[in-house]
Amino acid sequence: MIKKILIANRGEIAVRIVRACQEAGIDSVAIYSDADRHALHVKKASEAYNIGPDPVAGYLNAHRIVNLAVATGCDALHPGYGFLSENPELAHICARRGIIFIGPDAGVIRNMGNKIEARRSMQAAGVPVVPGSDANLASLAEAVALAGNIGYPVMLKATSGGGGRGIRRCNNEKELRRNYDRVLSEAGKAFGSADIFLEKCVDRPRHIEVQILADTHGNVVHLFERDCSIQRRHQKLIEIAPSPQLNEEQRAQIGDYAIRAARAVGYQNAGTVEFLMDSNEEFHFMEMNTRLQVEHTVTESITGIDIVGEQIRIADGKPLSFRQEDIKRRGYAMQFRINAEDPKNDFLPSFGRITRYFAPGGPGVRTDAAIYTGYTIPPYYDSMCAKITVWALNWEELLNRACRALHDTGVYGVKTTIPYYLEVLKVAEFRAGHFDTGFVEDHPRLVNYRTSPPTRELAAVVAAAVAAHAGY
């Protein structure tokens, strides 16, 4: 039985995993760099250990992290998301040292991290893929010939890529020739592999993904889909479950594809199968994420299933606590990534000290945060500092509750994306549930919102409240 887990991550996801450990009666071990010594996950965990002065290197040193897990008597390691979460080396080292890795095995991570291998696996399983190359591109000439056959626009992609990096759209042969070496260079620098491939560009798709869970006893289920179409430069901003753009037949179809995909690769633990839905409303496999997703909270909200808790149960060798027919969805949920960025200044990061912070509350509102009043957001990591997840019985109620929750949230001292989301919620197409991955680019004037500063009277009341609760 798992009794102690090392969390190989930081920020709000580390706090989320600590909470799951607490509910399961499991001790948690946090790691932190010098820059994170005052971080919330350090305060919340049962134990915490410094991994060095470098703000990033410690979180990427698989051997050192696993050594620490062994030294502190941990049974298991949870990688969270980002950092080493999809690095097969970490899973391999854990297996070699007798530490349970809370995720799929190293072979599955390696194969699904390779986009060519993933495409081949899906094709063999009867899951539709985007037309493109069946192997890594050997030359620019091959890329030009293939693009000519499948038609422009096309996408050049890093074979080992992810997170929206190592991708370039090419609308014609001139752009393909110009971008080829750039993507090769980006792939080598970002992922340590200069392998790239080419796919037909699905123009203005809807980005739909399916959450799956698979145990070690052969049981595989899906927890319905999420709509991640609201994104900027391939980075997701708002996630919705279930998608307001699918009918029940499409929902059943994409769920079946996801289960086929998981079974085809022998998947175990939590994962996400991502699809693009084209203008003909046909699905195309994009990739499989072999880890917990940022947006798992919307799925938890509509199903009532604790995904992180199930991850731990699966890793502990237990069967899933439910069957597919037991999983029911109720209502709609929407997650907003609260990034420390300035939307009025090209979304530039806005790191610094949080002078005041108020989390939203009320019915159907959940906050996952890594910040608190007085905390200084360090400049070395991702700009996301909190997630607000809102649930309601129907779409209209969800939109209204989301507005209320965002207005309810107070983050002072840095710029955030909250005002931007309030503007998105006003757009007619969004409110009608009709949008695709081009939504942000189609609405450039959303950044021209105006915000009113608090009145002097309100500022005085807030200051007095903060002083009265100092140190709480």
C-alpha positions as CSV (number, residue, x, y, z in Angstrom):
1,M,0.0,0.0,0.0
2,I,1.3,3.5,-0.9
3,K,2.0,5.4,2.3
4,K,4.3,8.2,1.1
5,I,4.5,10.1,-2.2
6,L,7.2,12.5,-3.5
7,I,5.7,15.2,-5.7
8,A,8.1,16.0,-8.5
9,N,6.6,19.4,-9.3
10,R,5.7,22.8,-7.9
11,G,2.9,25.4,-7.9
12,E,-0.9,24.7,-7.9
13,I,-0.6,21.1,-9.2
14,A,1.7,20.2,-6.3
15,V,-0.8,21.7,-3.9
16,R,-3.6,19.7,-5.7
17,I,-1.6,16.4,-5.2
18,V,-0.9,17.2,-1.6
19,R,-4.6,17.5,-1.0
20,A,-5.3,14.2,-2.6
21,C,-2.7,12.6,-0.4
22,Q,-4.2,14.1,2.7
23,E,-7.6,12.7,1.8
24,A,-6.1,9.3,1.3
25,G,-4.1,9.4,4.5
26,I,-0.8,9.4,2.6
27,D,2.2,11.5,3.6
28,S,3.5,13.9,0.9
29,V,7.0,15.1,0.2
30,A,7.5,18.4,-1.7
31,I,10.6,19.6,-3.5
32,Y,11.6,23.2,-4.1
33,S,14.3,25.4,-5.4
34,D,15.6,28.5,-3.6
35,A,13.2,30.6,-5.7
36,D,10.3,28.4,-4.4
37,R,11.2,28.4,-0.7
38,H,8.1,30.4,0.2
39,A,5.8,28.5,-2.2
40,L,2.4,27.2,-1.1
41,H,3.2,23.5,-1.9
42,V,6.2,23.7,0.5
43,K,3.9,24.9,3.3
44,K,1.2,22.3,2.6
45,A,3.2,19.1,2.2
46,S,4.1,16.8,5.1
47,E,7.8,17.3,4.3
48,A,9.8,19.5,2.0
49,Y,13.3,19.4,0.7
50,N,15.5,22.0,-1.1
51,I,16.8,20.8,-4.5
52,G,19.3,23.6,-5.1
53,P,19.7,27.2,-6.0
54,D,19.0,26.8,-9.7
55,P,15.3,27.7,-10.2
56,V,14.8,25.0,-12.9
57,A,17.6,22.5,-13.0
58,G,16.6,20.7,-9.8
59,Y,13.1,20.0,-11.1
60,L,14.6,18.5,-14.2
61,N,17.2,16.2,-12.5
62,A,15.5,12.8,-12.6
63,H,18.2,10.9,-10.8
64,R,18.4,13.4,-7.9
65,I,14.7,13.4,-7.5
66,V,14.4,9.7,-7.4
67,N,17.3,9.4,-5.0
68,L,15.5,11.8,-2.7
69,A,12.3,9.7,-3.0
70,V,14.3,6.7,-1.9
71,A,16.1,8.5,0.9
72,T,12.9,9.9,2.4
73,G,11.2,6.5,2.4
74,C,8.6,7.2,-0.4
75,D,6.8,4.4,-2.0
76,A,5.7,6.4,-5.1
77,L,6.3,9.5,-7.1
78,H,3.8,11.8,-8.8
79,P,5.1,13.9,-11.7
80,G,2.2,16.3,-12.0
81,Y,2.4,18.1,-15.4
82,G,5.2,19.9,-17.1
83,F,8.8,19.4,-16.2
84,L,9.6,15.6,-16.2
85,S,5.9,14.4,-16.3
86,E,6.2,13.0,-19.9
87,N,9.9,12.1,-19.7
88,P,10.3,8.3,-20.0
89,E,13.6,8.4,-18.2
90,L,11.9,9.4,-14.9
91,A,9.5,6.5,-15.1
92,H,12.4,4.2,-16.0
93,I,14.5,5.3,-13.1
94,C,11.6,4.9,-10.7
95,A,11.0,1.4,-11.8
96,R,14.7,0.5,-11.5
97,R,14.8,2.0,-7.9
98,G,11.6,0.4,-6.7
99,I,9.6,3.6,-6.6
100,I,6.0,3.4,-8.0
101,F,5.6,5.9,-10.8
102,I,2.1,7.4,-10.8
103,G,1.5,7.3,-14.5
104,P,2.0,5.0,-17.5
105,D,5.2,3.0,-17.9
106,A,8.2,4.3,-19.7
107,G,7.6,2.5,-22.9
108,V,4.1,4.0,-23.4
109,I,5.4,7.5,-22.5
110,R,8.2,7.2,-25.0
111,N,6.0,5.9,-27.9
112,M,3.2,8.4,-27.3
113,G,5.8,11.2,-27.1
114,N,6.9,10.3,-30.6
115,K,4.2,11.7,-32.8
116,I,5.1,9.3,-35.7
117,E,4.8,6.3,-33.4
118,A,1.5,7.7,-32.0
119,R,0.1,8.1,-35.5
120,R,1.0,4.6,-36.4
121,S,-0.6,3.2,-33.3
122,M,-3.8,5.1,-33.9
123,Q,-4.1,4.0,-37.5
124,A,-3.7,0.4,-36.5
125,A,-6.5,0.8,-33.9
126,G,-8.8,2.4,-36.5
127,V,-8.6,5.9,-35.0
128,P,-8.6,8.5,-37.7
129,V,-5.5,10.7,-38.0
130,V,-4.8,13.9,-39.9
131,P,-3.3,13.1,-43.4
132,G,0.5,13.5,-43.3
133,S,3.9,11.9,-43.3
134,D,4.2,8.3,-42.1
135,A,7.8,8.8,-41.0
136,N,10.1,11.6,-40.1
137,L,11.0,13.9,-42.9
138,A,14.3,13.2,-44.5
139,S,14.7,16.4,-46.4
140,L,13.1,19.6,-47.5
141,A,12.5,18.1,-50.9
142,E,10.4,15.3,-49.4
143,A,8.4,17.9,-47.4
144,V,7.7,19.9,-50.5
145,A,6.6,16.8,-52.5
146,L,4.3,15.6,-49.7
147,A,2.8,19.0,-49.2
148,G,2.1,19.2,-52.9
149,N,0.2,15.9,-52.7
150,I,-2.0,16.6,-49.7
151,G,-2.4,20.3,-50.4
152,Y,-1.7,23.5,-48.5
153,P,-1.9,24.7,-45.8
154,V,0.3,22.2,-43.9
155,M,1.9,22.1,-40.5
156,L,5.5,21.3,-39.8
157,K,5.8,19.7,-36.3
158,A,8.5,18.5,-34.0
159,T,8.2,14.7,-33.7
160,S,8.9,14.9,-30.0
161,G,7.1,18.2,-29.5
162,G,4.4,19.2,-27.2
163,G,2.9,22.2,-25.4
164,G,2.4,24.1,-28.6
165,R,6.2,24.4,-29.3
166,G,8.0,23.3,-32.5
167,I,5.0,24.0,-34.8
168,R,4.8,26.2,-37.9
169,R,1.9,26.7,-40.3
170,C,2.9,26.9,-43.9
171,N,0.3,28.3,-46.4
172,N,2.4,27.7,-49.5
173,E,5.7,26.3,-50.7
174,K,7.6,29.5,-50.1
175,E,6.6,29.5,-46.4
176,L,7.4,25.7,-46.2
177,R,10.9,26.3,-47.5
178,R,11.4,29.3,-45.1
179,N,10.1,27.4,-42.0
180,Y,11.7,24.0,-42.6
181,D,15.1,24.8,-41.0
182,R,13.5,26.9,-38.3
183,V,11.4,24.0,-37.1
184,L,14.4,21.7,-37.3
185,S,16.3,24.1,-35.1
186,E,13.4,24.6,-32.6
187,A,12.9,20.8,-32.3
188,G,16.6,20.2,-31.6
189,K,16.8,23.0,-29.0
190,A,13.5,22.4,-27.2
191,F,13.3,18.6,-27.3
192,G,16.8,17.3,-28.0
193,S,15.7,15.7,-31.3
194,A,15.8,17.4,-34.7
195,D,13.2,15.0,-36.1
196,I,10.1,16.7,-37.7
197,F,7.1,15.6,-39.7
198,L,4.4,17.2,-41.8
199,E,0.6,17.1,-41.5
200,K,-2.3,18.6,-43.4
201,C,-3.4,21.7,-41.5
202,V,-7.0,21.3,-40.3
203,D,-8.1,24.9,-40.7
204,R,-10.0,26.5,-37.9
205,P,-10.6,23.2,-36.0
206,R,-12.4,22.7,-32.7
207,H,-10.0,21.2,-30.2
208,I,-11.7,18.4,-28.3
209,E,-10.0,16.0,-25.9
210,V,-11.1,13.0,-23.9
211,Q,-10.1,12.1,-20.4
212,I,-9.4,8.4,-19.9
213,L,-8.5,6.2,-16.9
214,A,-7.1,2.7,-17.2
215,D,-6.2,0.3,-14.4
216,T,-3.8,-2.6,-14.2
217,H,-6.7,-5.1,-14.5
218,G,-7.6,-4.3,-18.1
219,N,-10.4,-1.8,-17.3
220,V,-10.5,1.3,-19.4
221,V,-13.1,4.1,-19.2
222,H,-13.5,7.6,-20.5
223,L,-14.8,10.6,-18.5
224,F,-16.3,12.4,-21.4
225,E,-14.7,15.2,-23.4
226,R,-13.4,18.7,-22.8
227,D,-13.5,21.6,-25.3
228,C,-10.1,23.4,-25.4
229,S,-10.7,25.5,-28.5
230,I,-10.2,28.9,-26.7
231,Q,-6.4,29.2,-27.0
232,R,-3.7,31.6,-27.9
233,R,-0.6,30.5,-29.9
234,H,-1.5,26.9,-29.2
235,Q,-1.7,27.6,-25.4
236,K,-5.1,26.8,-23.9
237,L,-6.8,29.6,-21.9
238,I,-10.4,28.3,-21.2
239,E,-11.5,24.7,-21.0
240,I,-15.1,23.5,-21.0
241,A,-16.7,20.1,-20.2
242,P,-18.6,18.7,-21.8
243,S,-18.2,20.5,-25.2
244,P,-21.3,22.6,-26.0
245,Q,-20.4,21.9,-29.7
246,L,-21.0,18.2,-29.7
247,N,-24.2,16.2,-30.0
248,E,-24.7,12.8,-28.2
249,E,-23.8,10.8,-31.2
250,Q,-20.5,12.7,-31.6
251,R,-19.9,12.4,-27.9
252,A,-20.2,8.6,-28.0
253,Q,-18.0,8.4,-31.1
254,I,-15.1,10.4,-29.7
255,G,-15.3,8.5,-26.4
256,D,-15.1,5.2,-28.3
257,Y,-12.0,6.5,-30.2
258,A,-10.3,7.4,-26.9
259,I,-10.9,4.0,-25.4
260,R,-9.6,2.3,-28.6
261,A,-6.5,4.5,-28.5
262,A,-5.8,3.7,-24.8
263,R,-6.3,-0.1,-25.4
264,A,-4.1,0.0,-28.5
265,V,-1.0,1.2,-26.6
266,G,-1.7,-0.7,-23.3
267,Y,-2.3,2.5,-21.4
268,Q,-2.5,2.5,-17.6
269,N,-3.3,5.4,-15.2
270,A,-4.8,8.8,-16.3
271,G,-4.3,10.2,-19.7
272,T,-5.9,12.4,-22.4
273,V,-6.5,11.7,-26.0
274,E,-6.7,14.9,-28.1
275,F,-8.6,15.4,-31.3
276,L,-9.2,18.1,-33.9
277,M,-12.7,18.4,-35.2
278,D,-12.8,19.8,-38.8
279,S,-15.4,21.9,-40.6
280,N,-17.1,18.7,-41.7
281,E,-17.4,17.7,-38.1
282,E,-15.0,14.8,-38.5
283,F,-12.5,13.9,-35.7
284,H,-8.8,13.5,-36.3
285,F,-6.4,12.2,-33.6
286,M,-3.8,14.8,-32.7
287,E,-1.8,13.4,-29.7
288,M,-2.0,11.5,-26.5
289,N,-0.9,13.2,-23.3
290,T,0.5,10.6,-20.9
291,R,0.0,12.6,-17.7
292,L,-2.5,14.6,-15.7
293,Q,-3.8,17.7,-17.5
294,V,-4.1,21.2,-16.2
295,E,-7.8,21.1,-17.1
296,H,-8.7,17.9,-15.3
297,T,-10.7,20.0,-12.8
298,V,-13.6,20.5,-15.3
299,T,-14.0,16.8,-15.8
300,E,-14.0,16.3,-12.0
301,S,-16.7,18.9,-11.7
302,I,-19.1,17.3,-14.2
303,T,-18.5,13.6,-13.1
304,G,-17.7,13.9,-9.4
305,I,-14.7,11.7,-9.9
306,D,-11.4,12.5,-8.1
307,I,-9.0,11.9,-11.0
308,V,-5.8,12.4,-8.9
309,G,-7.3,10.0,-6.2
310,E,-7.9,7.4,-8.9
311,Q,-4.4,7.9,-10.2
312,I,-3.1,6.9,-6.8
313,R,-5.5,3.9,-6.6
314,I,-4.4,2.7,-10.0
315,A,-0.7,3.0,-9.1
316,D,-1.4,1.1,-6.0
317,G,-2.7,-1.9,-8.0
318,K,-6.3,-1.4,-7.2
319,P,-9.1,-1.7,-9.9
320,L,-11.1,1.3,-11.0
321,S,-13.9,1.9,-8.5
322,F,-16.5,2.3,-11.2
323,R,-17.5,1.0,-14.7
324,Q,-18.2,3.0,-17.8
325,E,-21.9,2.7,-17.3
326,D,-21.6,4.1,-13.7
327,I,-20.1,7.4,-14.9
328,K,-22.7,10.1,-15.4
329,R,-22.1,13.7,-16.3
330,R,-24.1,16.5,-14.7
331,G,-24.2,20.1,-15.9
332,Y,-21.4,22.1,-17.5
333,A,-18.0,23.2,-16.1
334,M,-15.5,25.9,-17.3
335,Q,-11.9,26.5,-16.2
336,F,-10.1,29.7,-16.5
337,R,-6.3,29.7,-16.3
338,I,-5.4,32.8,-14.3
339,N,-2.1,33.8,-15.8
340,A,0.2,36.6,-14.4
341,E,0.2,38.3,-17.8
342,D,-0.9,41.7,-19.2
343,P,-3.4,41.2,-22.0
344,K,-3.1,44.9,-23.0
345,N,0.6,44.4,-23.6
346,D,0.7,41.4,-25.8
347,F,0.2,39.1,-22.8
348,L,3.7,39.8,-21.4
349,P,4.4,38.1,-18.1
350,S,3.7,40.2,-15.0
351,F,5.7,38.7,-12.2
352,G,6.0,40.2,-8.8
353,R,4.6,40.4,-5.3
354,I,0.9,39.7,-4.7
355,T,-0.1,42.6,-2.5
356,R,-3.7,41.4,-2.0
357,Y,-5.5,38.2,-3.0
358,F,-9.1,37.2,-2.7
359,A,-10.3,33.8,-4.0
360,P,-13.8,33.5,-5.4
361,G,-16.4,31.4,-3.6
362,G,-20.1,30.5,-3.6
363,P,-22.0,27.7,-5.2
364,G,-20.2,25.8,-8.0
365,V,-16.9,27.6,-7.7
366,R,-13.5,25.9,-7.2
367,T,-10.1,27.6,-6.9
368,D,-6.8,25.8,-7.4
369,A,-4.1,28.3,-6.6
370,A,-0.4,28.6,-5.8
371,I,-0.6,32.2,-4.6
372,Y,-1.5,34.0,-1.4
373,T,-1.3,37.6,-0.1
374,G,2.4,38.5,0.2
375,Y,3.6,35.8,-2.1
376,T,6.1,36.9,-4.8
377,I,5.6,35.1,-8.2
378,P,9.0,34.2,-9.4
379,P,10.0,34.9,-13.0
380,Y,11.4,31.5,-13.8
381,Y,8.3,29.4,-14.3
382,D,5.0,29.3,-16.2
383,S,2.9,32.4,-15.7
384,M,-0.2,30.5,-14.5
385,C,-0.8,31.2,-10.8
386,A,-4.3,29.9,-10.3
387,K,-7.2,28.1,-11.9
388,I,-10.9,29.0,-11.4
389,T,-13.3,26.2,-12.2
390,V,-17.0,27.0,-12.3
391,W,-19.9,24.5,-12.5
392,A,-23.6,25.0,-13.2
393,L,-26.6,22.8,-14.3
394,N,-26.9,24.4,-17.7
395,W,-24.9,26.6,-20.2
396,E,-26.6,29.9,-19.5
397,E,-26.2,29.5,-15.7
398,L,-22.6,28.6,-16.3
399,L,-21.9,31.8,-18.2
400,N,-23.5,33.9,-15.5
401,R,-21.8,32.1,-12.7
402,A,-18.4,32.4,-14.5
403,C,-18.9,36.2,-14.7
404,R,-19.7,36.4,-11.0
405,A,-16.7,34.2,-10.0
406,L,-14.3,36.2,-12.1
407,H,-15.6,39.5,-10.7
408,D,-15.3,37.9,-7.2
409,T,-11.6,37.2,-7.7
410,G,-9.0,39.8,-6.5
411,V,-5.4,39.5,-7.5
412,Y,-3.5,42.8,-6.8
413,G,0.2,43.7,-7.4
414,V,0.4,42.0,-10.8
415,K,-1.5,42.0,-14.0
416,T,-3.7,39.0,-14.8
417,T,-5.8,37.6,-17.5
418,I,-9.1,37.9,-15.5
419,P,-10.3,41.1,-17.3
420,Y,-9.7,39.5,-20.6
421,Y,-11.8,36.5,-19.7
422,L,-14.6,38.8,-18.7
423,E,-14.6,40.2,-22.2
424,V,-14.6,36.8,-23.8
425,L,-17.7,35.9,-21.8
426,K,-19.5,38.9,-23.5
427,V,-18.9,37.7,-27.1
428,A,-22.0,36.5,-28.8
429,E,-20.4,33.5,-30.5
430,F,-18.9,32.3,-27.3
431,R,-22.2,32.7,-25.4
432,A,-23.9,30.7,-28.2
433,G,-21.3,27.9,-27.8
434,H,-19.9,28.4,-31.3
435,F,-16.1,28.9,-31.5
436,D,-12.9,27.3,-32.8
437,T,-9.2,27.7,-32.3
438,G,-9.2,30.9,-34.2
439,F,-11.4,32.7,-31.7
440,V,-8.7,34.7,-30.0
441,E,-7.2,35.9,-33.3
442,D,-10.6,36.8,-34.6
443,H,-11.3,39.1,-31.6
444,P,-8.2,41.3,-31.2
445,R,-10.1,44.1,-29.7
446,L,-10.9,42.2,-26.6
447,V,-7.7,43.5,-25.1
448,N,-9.0,47.0,-25.2
449,Y,-11.2,46.6,-22.2
450,R,-11.3,49.2,-19.5
451,T,-11.1,48.5,-15.8
452,S,-12.1,50.9,-13.0
453,P,-9.7,51.2,-10.0
454,P,-11.3,50.6,-6.6
455,T,-12.6,53.7,-4.9
456,R,-10.6,55.2,-2.0
457,E,-13.3,54.0,0.4
458,L,-13.1,50.5,-0.8
459,A,-9.3,50.5,-0.8
460,A,-9.3,51.7,2.8
461,V,-11.6,48.9,3.8
462,V,-9.5,46.3,2.0
463,A,-6.3,47.6,3.7
464,A,-7.9,47.4,7.1
465,A,-9.1,43.8,6.5
466,V,-5.6,42.7,5.3
467,A,-4.0,44.3,8.4
468,A,-6.5,42.6,10.7
469,H,-5.7,39.2,9.2
470,A,-2.0,39.5,8.8
471,G,-0.3,36.2,9.5
472,Y,-3.5,34.2,9.3
